[in-house]
């Protein structure tokens, strides 16, 4: 990571700018592809001076890691806060899926880039933190589904199937969601939950 200034106010401004650079880069990568976009093409598309990217990131891979951090870290923090606040299992699940879908929609470019580069995330030595955060979120989701499972009387309901289905459905939302489409994020989230546990009683 580029070091940046050390004075608190300058550091805060630098971090905001760095986050903005990563968000803009995510939009370019989502459209053009990470591997297909050179650093020169990226800086040109973003209106940065030649070499300007290296003021914020040491490498293209470090930029990609930051993009994935922007996707995963805030979701994990907010999910923990939600589960600490809500007690009833099915309500936990419903609100967690609402939060998750809204986050994927808000970070659609990030999610598309993450999907493009999933093979790197799964294997790369520099991706341990991203993998850990993703696994922590999946563990929270599975624990929530386990609590739901304890309250259900229906035979044949399988927690692992429900987990895999939610991971597939919610993450794939980034591929097809359109802001002017027929369904709002809240409706999409409700639809996913109803597929897993049915409508609220």
C-alpha positions in Angstrom: 0.0 0.0 0.0 1.3 3.5 -0.8 2.2 5.2 2.4 0.5 8.6 2.0 0.7 11.5 4.5 0.9 10.9 8.2 -0.8 14.1 9.5 -4.4 13.1 10.6 -6.3 15.6 8.5 -4.2 15.1 5.4 -4.3 11.3 6.0 -8.1 11.4 6.2 -8.3 13.4 2.9 -5.8 11.0 1.3 -7.9 7.9 2.4 -11.1 9.5 1.0 -9.4 10.1 -2.3 -7.9 6.6 -2.3 -11.4 5.1 -1.7 -12.7 7.2 -4.5 -10.0 6.0 -6.9 -10.9 2.4 -6.0 -14.6 3.0 -6.7 -13.9 4.6 -10.0 -11.5 1.7 -10.9 -14.2 -0.8 -10.0 -16.5 0.8 -12.6 -13.9 0.6 -15.3 -12.9 -3.0 -14.5 -16.6 -4.1 -14.3 -17.1 -2.7 -17.9 -13.8 -3.6 -19.5 -12.5 -6.5 -17.4 -9.7 -6.4 -14.9 -7.2 -8.5 -16.9 -8.1 -6.7 -20.1 -7.4 -3.2 -18.7 -3.9 -2.0 -18.5 -2.8 0.5 -15.9 -2.3 3.1 -18.6 -5.9 2.5 -19.9 -7.2 2.7 -16.4 -5.6 6.0 -15.6 -6.8 7.5 -18.9 -10.3 6.3 -18.2 -10.2 7.8 -14.8 -8.6 11.1 -15.8 -5.5 10.5 -13.7 -2.0 11.7 -14.7 0.3 9.0 -15.9 1.6 7.2 -12.8 -1.1 8.9 -10.7 -2.5 5.6 -9.6 0.7 4.7 -7.8 0.3 7.7 -5.5 -2.5 5.6 -3.9 -1.7 1.9 -4.7 1.6 0.2 -5.1 0.3 -2.2 -7.8 -2.8 -3.1 -9.8 -3.3 -6.1 -7.5 -3.2 -3.9 -4.4 -6.0 -1.8 -6.1 -8.0 -4.9 -6.7 -7.6 -6.0 -3.1 -8.9 -2.6 -1.9 -11.9 -2.9 -4.3 -12.7 -6.3 -2.7 -12.2 -4.9 0.8 -14.7 -2.2 0.0 -17.2 -4.9 -1.0 -16.7 -7.4 1.9 -15.6 -5.4 5.0 -18.5 -3.0 5.4 -21.0 -5.9 4.8 -19.4 -7.9 7.6 -19.4 -5.0 10.1 -23.1 -4.2 9.4 -24.1 -7.9 9.5 -22.6 -8.3 13.0 -24.3 -5.1 14.2 -27.7 -6.3 12.8 -27.4 -9.8 14.4 -26.6 -8.2 17.7 -29.7 -6.0 17.6 -32.3 -8.5 16.2 -33.2 -11.6 18.2 -35.9 -13.6 16.4 -34.2 -16.0 14.0 -36.4 -15.6 10.9 -36.4 -11.8 11.3 -32.6 -12.0 11.6 -32.5 -13.9 8.3 -34.9 -11.5 6.6 -33.1 -8.4 7.7 -29.7 -9.9 6.9 -30.8 -10.7 3.3 -32.2 -7.2 2.9 -28.9 -5.7 4.0 -26.9 -8.1 1.8 -29.0 -7.4 -1.4 -28.9 -3.7 -0.8 -25.1 -3.9 -0.4 -24.6 -5.9 -3.6 -26.8 -3.5 -5.5 -24.9 -0.5 -4.1 -21.5 -2.1 -4.9 -22.6 -3.7 -8.1 -19.4 -2.9 -9.9 -17.3 -4.3 -7.0 -19.3 -7.5 -7.1 -18.9 -7.9 -10.8 -15.1 -7.4 -10.5 -15.0 -9.9 -7.5 -16.8 -12.5 -9.6 -14.4 -11.9 -12.5 -11.3 -12.4 -10.3 -12.7 -15.1 -7.9 -10.0 -17.5 -9.1 -7.3 -15.0 -7.8 -9.2 -14.4 -4.5 -9.4 -18.2 -3.8 -5.7 -18.9 -4.4 -3.6 -15.7 -4.1 -1.2 -15.4 -1.2 -2.1 -11.7 -0.8 -5.8 -12.4 -0.5 -5.9 -14.0 3.0 -7.7 -11.1 4.6 -10.3 -10.9 1.9 -10.9 -14.7 2.1 -11.1 -14.5 5.9 -13.7 -11.7 5.8 -15.8 -13.5 3.2 -15.7 -16.8 5.2 -16.7 -14.9 8.4 -19.8 -13.5 6.6 -20.7 -16.9 5.3 -20.3 -18.3 8.8 -22.7 -15.6 10.2 -25.2 -16.5 7.5 -24.9 -20.3 8.2 -25.3 -19.7 12.0 -28.5 -17.6 11.3 -29.9 -20.4 9.1 -29.1 -22.9 11.9 -31.2 -20.8 14.3 -34.0 -20.7 11.8 -33.7 -24.5 11.3 -34.2 -25.0 15.1 -37.6 -23.2 14.9 -39.0 -25.0 11.9 -41.2 -28.1 12.0 -41.1 -28.8 8.2 -39.3 -32.0 7.3 -36.7 -31.9 4.5 -35.6 -28.3 5.1 -31.8 -28.5 4.6 -29.6 -25.7 6.0 -26.7 -26.4 3.7 -28.9 -26.3 0.6 -30.4 -23.0 1.9 -27.0 -21.5 2.4 -25.8 -22.5 -1.1 -29.0 -21.2 -2.6 -28.7 -17.8 -0.9 -25.0 -17.4 -1.8 -25.8 -18.1 -5.4 -28.9 -16.0 -5.7 -27.8 -12.9 -3.8 -24.3 -12.7 -5.3 -25.7 -13.2 -8.8 -28.0 -10.3 -8.3 -25.2 -8.0 -9.5 -25.3 -9.7 -12.9 -28.9 -8.9 -13.8 -30.0 -6.0 -11.5 -30.9 -2.7 -13.1 -31.8 0.4 -11.2 -34.8 1.1 -13.4 -36.0 -2.5 -13.4 -39.3 -3.9 -12.2 -38.2 -4.9 -8.7 -36.6 -2.8 -6.0 -33.8 -4.3 -3.9 -36.3 -4.8 -1.0 -38.6 -6.8 -3.2 -35.8 -8.9 -4.5 -34.6 -9.6 -0.9 -38.1 -10.6 0.1 -38.4 -12.9 -2.9 -35.2 -14.7 -1.9 -36.2 -15.1 1.7 -39.6 -16.5 0.6 -37.9 -19.0 -1.6 -35.9 -20.2 1.4 -38.4 -20.1 4.3 -41.8 -19.0 2.8 -43.8 -15.9 3.4 -43.9 -14.5 7.0 -46.8 -15.9 9.0 
